[in-house]
Amino acid sequence: PLDLPVLMDPSGDGEGITEDPVETQSMVMDDSIQEEVTTNIITTGKVEVEPSSLPDTSSPTFTSDEPTLSPTIEPSVGPTVVSAAPIMTETPIIQKKPKTEQSNPKPPKEPTTSVTFTKGKITYRPGDLTVSMNGLLLSAGLTAQMIAKSGNPVMYSNGKTSDSDFHPAPDFGGVFPLENGGWIYASNSEVDKGKGGVGAITFGSQGQVIRYEKLLKGTSMNCGGGRTPWDTWISCEEVNNEGHVWEVDPTGKNKPRKTVLGGQGGRFESFSYDIRNKDYPRFYVTEDKFNGALRRFTPNPNEINWDNPSEMLYGEGTMEYLVLLPDKSVNATKGQGTFTWTKHLKVGRESAMELFPNVEGIDVSDGELFFVSKRLQEMTILNLDTSEYRTISTVRGLFDGKPDQIHRITHGDGLLFFTEEGGVDAGVHARDSQGRFYTILESPVWKDETTGLAFSPDKIHMYVAYQANGLLFDVTRTDGLAFDGRSINAKFHKMELNGGGNGGP
């Protein structure tokens, strides 16, 4: 028998506890609850990293044009840059200006449209926050356009505007390439009372804005999701017991449909998959509740048709729920054990409540499944081949103290990027393969959560949103070079410094 807690079932339906006493459907963030650092990790850039030193603020010696990263001093709790920036050019290093010397830029009234590239010389210096524009404080060598604002039409490159306003509370986003060289940026809208959904901006091959339209309407609290292997968008409703998991065609050619992944309803957050064996594809969904089970759906063999793969999400199959089995032997390492899957939702909820409450982001990479419990501030890593798991703390940031894991995801090449939720100077941050920390951009003007981090197919354009302000930015390098990399969908959470929040069960 499993060593799991017994839950009271007030409803008598055998489904276990279905309401989270500390959760609400409110769009308003509660500062007494922990800050969330929403993570959409991107590996980027071929860089040569000096492994042994922190930033040297003395006069540097340059030996080549290749960018050499030196990290900011590691923060004790959260991502706050406190020292000089990495060196990326052959010009003398510019120290980061103290924030007391920064004049807060006024929010621009209208989206900006111009981008200037200076090709032939590396100008990007991640962590050197010396560029102030459009309410952002950017690393040297970056520029940013505000391309959309909630409640306002989206301005096109030809001077016209969209028929509908940009959606409120932009959340998780993803990019889809088009055959003509352009791409589509899909973005969730996390508002309640049937006013959420998914919006999409279409870009031309040079990154120019061509069209905006609402792809999914009438849903609520569309928070996370993910891409399918066949390039459709999954959007999850985060509504207690009533949310569902939707498939959306980013081109708008096919109508959105409610998949079987959400079952009878729940408070769903994120989606991922494992299709290494296409005869047995697996689809995973997280549920952001204190007893939210992590579910795995396996289509029946007769439902698997890779010529029309979407239908796998609407047919019959097996729904199972994760159960962690900690190693309780005398010499066992804490946070390790094995795992299994059960067809009983109540058992899955019991395991989640005890060992991984309030799971948000999820992703699969190289046979490992990653997910984060914001309540326990832990990342759990499942080895899908050996059925073993381990957990690591996220108190000091995603993968803090685990450079081997970063090395495995990035193959030893580049940075992991993540966005954050929480208060002052929210922005985009990164770690390198040795676990060192950088701030790529932040804002003294725009507050709360940064979301929707995604890159264009050519990696020239970085998209990031400020959710509470309803703003979407297009960030590029002035040297015209790419943010080369890949993404992994996970979330990191940090606690308030005053000890408040819901970090425990």
N, C-alpha and C positions, 0 to 999 in steps of 0.2 A: 504493500500500500504506500501511496505517496505521503510524505510528511508535509501536508499542506493544511492551512487553517480552515476551520469550518465557518462558513458565512451564514448569517441569517438571511432568510428569503421572505421578506415581508409581503411580496406579491403572490407567493405560493405557486409561481409558474415554473419553478425548478430551474430558472435561469440565473439564480444568484442575485446579488445586489445590482440594480440597474441605474441607480441615480448616484451621482457623486456629490456628497454634501458640501464640498468646498468649491465645486465648479459652477460657473454660470455661463449663459450664452451671451452675456454682454459683450459688446465690441470694445467697451472702455477697459483699458488695462489698469489693474490694481497695483499700485506701487508697493503695497505691503507684501505682495507676493513676489517671489523671486523674479529677477530679470532673466529673460531668455535670450540666448545668443543663437539666432537661427543660422544654421550652417548649411550652405550649399558650397561644397568644397570644389575648387578648381585647381588642377595642377598646371603650372605655367612656366614657360621659359626655360631654355637651356642655360644654366648658370654654373659658374665655378665658385664653390663655396669654400672659404678658408675655414677649416674646422675648429680652430683653437682659440679664436679671439672674439671679444666683444668689440663694439665700435671704437675706433681710434680717432679722437677728435683733433689730433695733431696734424701737421701738414703731411698729406699722404704722398706716396710715390706710386706713379702709375706705370704699368708695364705693357698694357695692351688695350685694345678697344672692347674686349669681352667684359660684360658686366660682372662685377664681383660683389656679392652681397655680404654685408655685415649687419647683424640684427640690432634692433633696439633692445634695451635692457629688459629682461623678462619680468613681467608684472607679477606681484605676489598673489593677486586674486583675479583681476580681469584685465582686458586688453587696453592698457593706457600707455602710450608711447612716452618715454621719458628721456630719450637721449638722441644722439645724432643718427643720421640716416645712412643706409647703405650707399656705397660708391658705385655709380653706374656710368660715368663719363670721364673724359680726360681733362675736364675743367676742375678747378679747385672745389673741394666739397663745401656745400652751403649748409651751415648748421640749422637745425629746426628752430624756428623762432618761438620763444615762450608764448604761451597763449595770452599772457597779460599784454603782450605787445601787438597781438592780432586785433585789428578792428573788426568787429562783427559785421560781415557783409550783409546788406539789406537783401531780403528775398526778391528775386526778379519778378516783375509783373507778368511777363510773357515768356514762353519758351524761347531759348536762343537757337540759332540755326547754323552758325558758322563753325567750321573746323579748319585749323591750319596745321599742316604737316611740314616738318623739316626733315626730309629724308637724307640719309647718308651719314648721320651721326647719332649715336645712342644718347638720348636725353632723359630717358626714364630712370628715376632713382627711387625705388619703392621705400617708403618710410620717411622720406625727406619732405615733410609737410610744409611746403613753402608757397604753394599756388592757391590763391583764394578766388573763387568764382562761383556764381550762381548759388551762393549759400553753402558751398562745400569748401573744405580745406583738403587739397589734393597733393599727392606726391609730385615732386618735380618731374616734369616731362609728361604730365597728364593734362587733358582738357576735358570739359564736361558740358554737354548740352542738356537742358531740360526739355524733353520731347513730349511730355504729356502731364496734365494736371487734372485731378478729379474734379468733376463738375464743369469742365470746359471742353469745347471741341478740340480735337487733335489737329494741329496744323500740318498740312502736307507740304512737300518740297516745291510743288507748283503754285503755292500761295493760297490754295483752297483749304477748306477745313472739313472735318468729318461731320456727318449728319447727326450723330449721337455724341454725347459727352463721354470723356474717359471715365471708366468705372471707379467707384470709391474703394478705399482700403485695398490697394493692390497687394497681393501676397505672392505665393510661390509662382515662379515663371519658368518657361522653357522655350527653346528656339528650335525651329523646324526648317530645314533647307528646302528650297524650291528648285525646279528644273531650270528655270531661267537665270539662276545665279543669285536670286534674292532669298529672303527668308521671312518667316513669321515668328513673332514673339507672342506667345500665349501667356496670359496672366489671370490668376484667380482673383476674385473679389470677395473679401471676407466681411460681409455685412449680413444682418439677419432679416427676418420677416419677408423672405422671398425676394429680396432686393440684391442678392449676390449673383454669382455666376462666373463666367469666363469672358474676358475680352481679348482681342488680338490685334496687333499692329503688323501690317505687311511692309517690308522694306525692299527696296530695289537692290541691285547687285553692288552699288556703291554705298549702301547704308542709308539711302534717302527714304523718308517716310512717304508711303504711297497710299495706305488705306488703314482705317480703324473700324472695327465692327464688333458687336457683342455676339458671341457664339453660343453661350448658354445663359438662359434667363430663368427667373422664377425659382431659383434655388437659394439656399441660405448658408452663410458662414463657410464659403468655399476657401479652405485654408491651404492645405498641402495637396500632394498628388504625385505625378510623375509621368514620364514618357513610356509608351509601350514599345516593344521591339519593332513594331511596324509603323512607328511615327504617328501615333495619335496621342492625345492628351488625356490623362486621367485626373479628374478633379474630385476631391473628397469633401463632403459636407461635414463640418464639425458641430453637430447639433445633437444634444442628448437624446438617444433612442430613436431619432427621426431622420438622421442624416443618411445619405446614400453615396455610392461611388459611381461617378458618371464617366463615360467615354465621350470625348469631344474631338471631332475632326477639325484640325487647325485651319484647314482651307475653307471650311464652311460648306463643302459640297454635300456632306451627309449630316443628317440631324443628330444631335446628341442623344445618347441612350443610357438608361440606367442599367448597370451591370449586375451580375449576381454576387459580386464580391462583397457587397454590403449586407447581404442576407435580408433580415427583417428590419434593419435599421440600426444606427449607432452613431457614435461621435468619432468619425473617421478622420485620419490625418494624412498619411502618406502611403505611397505605392511603390513596389519594386518587383523584380522578377528574376528567375534563374532559368535560362533556356539552353544551358550547355548541352543537355540531352533533349533534343527537340521532340523525342517520342514521349517525354514526360516533363512538359513545361510546368513550372510552378510560379504562382503569382501571390505576392505577399501584401498585406494591408495592416497598418497600425491603427489603434484606437486610443485617443487621448482622454482616458478616464483613469481613475485610481484603480479600477479593476478591469481596464480595457485589454482584452485578449489580443495577442498578435496572431493573425490568421493566415493560413496557407490554403490556396485553392489549386487543386489539380484537376483539369478537365478529364472527362472519360475518354478513353482511346478513340471511340467513334466520333468524338467531337473535335478532334485535333485535325485541322486542315490549314496548312501554311499557305495555301493559295487564297484563303479568305480567313485570316487569323483572328480578326475581331470577334467572330462568332464563338470562339472559345470562351469568351467572357459572358456569354448569354445562355450557354447550354448546361447540361448536367455535368456534375463532377463531385469531387470529395472536398469538403471543407474541414480543415483541421486547425487545432489551436496549440500554440507553443507551451510546453511545460519544461521548466529548468529543474535539473536534479543536482543540487550542489554536492560536491565531494565533502563528506563529513568525517573522513578518516582522520586519525590523529595527526599525521604529517601533511595533511592537505593544505594547499595554498588557498587563502581566502579569495572568493570570487571566481572559482573554477569548478568545473564539473561536466556533466553530460546533459543532453537534452533529448526530448522525444516530442511526439505530436499526438494529440488526443482528438477524438471526434466529439468530445463532450465540452460544450461551451463553458459550463459551470466550472469544470476542472481547469480549463485554460484561464478563466477569470481569477480563480484562487491563486494560481501560480503568478499571474501578473500582479495581483494585489500585494503579494508577499515579496516578490523579487524584482519586478520591473514595472511599477505603476507609472501611468501617464507617459506612454511611449509616443514619440512624435516621428522624427525623420527616420528613414530606413533606406538602405541601399545594399546591393550585392556587387562584390568585386572579387575576381579571382577565386571563386568558390567560398568566399566568406560573406556572411550577412551581418551588417552593422545596424544597430538601433540604439537610441538614447532614451533613458528614463530621466525626464526633467525633474521629477520629484526626488529621486535618489542621487541625481547628478552623476550618473554612471553611463558609460557606453558598454554595451554587451556585444561581443563578437562571436558569432556562431560559425564553426567550421562545418559546412554543409556536407562534407565528405566523411568526416570522422565522428560526427555528432558530439563534438566537444565544444565547450564554450569557455570564455573568460570575460571578466569585466575589468574596466579601468575607469578611474575617476576622471571627471571632466571639470572639477572645481577650478583648476587653473587653466582651463582651455582644452579644446579638443586635441587629443593625442599628446598632451603635455607629458613629457618624460617617456614617450614611446616613439622615438625616431625610427625604430625598425619598422613600425607600422606605416609611417609616412613613406619610408623608403619603398615598402612593398607596393603601396598604392601608386606612387609616382614613378616607380622603377628607378629611384635614385636621382631623378631629374626634375627639379622645379619646386614650386610652392603649392601649398594647400590654402585656398582662399575660403573665408567664411564671413557671413553677415551676422549682425547681432540685433537683439531686442534689448532696449534698456536705457532710458534716461538720456543723460548728457553725452554728446559727442558720439552717438551711434554711427557706425561706419562699416567699412570693409577691412578685414584683417587677414593675416596669412602667417603660416609657419613654413620653415624650410625642412629639409630632410634630417636636420640635426635638432629639430624642435625649437629653433629660435624664432622670435616673434617680430612681426612687422605690422604697422598700420598703413594701409594703402590710401584710404581716404576717410574723413569723418566730417561732421558738420557742427559748427557752433550755433547754427540757426535752426535747422530741421531736427526734430527730436524723435525719440522713441525708436521704433523697429525699422531696420533695414531688411528688405526682402527681395525676392525675385531675381537673385543673382544668376545671370546667364551670359553666354558669349555667342556672338555671331558665328556661323560656320567657319569663316576664315579667321576667327579669333581676333579680329581688328577692333570689334566693338564689345565693350563690357556694359551690360544693362543692370541697373540696381535701382530699387524703389525705396522711398521713405513712406511707410504705410500710413501713419497717422496724418501726414501732410498730403497724401495722395499724389506724390510726385514720382515720375519715372525719368531717370537720367541715362544718357548715352555717354560713356566714358571711353576715350581713346588716347593713344600715345601720340605725342606731337612729332615723334620721329617716324610715324607711320608703320612701325613694326607691330607684330602680333603678340597677343597674350596667348601663347600656345599652351594647350592643356586639355584636360578632361574633367568631368564633374562627378561628384558623389553626393547623394542627398542624405544628409544627417543633420542633427541639431545638437547644439551645445548650450548649456544653461549655467548661469552663475548666480550665487546668492547675493542678497543685499548685504552691504558691509555692516549694517547695524544688526544683523542676525534675523531680520524679519523674513517672512515668506513661508512657503509650504514645502520646504526641502525634505521633510520627513513624512512617513506614512500617516 
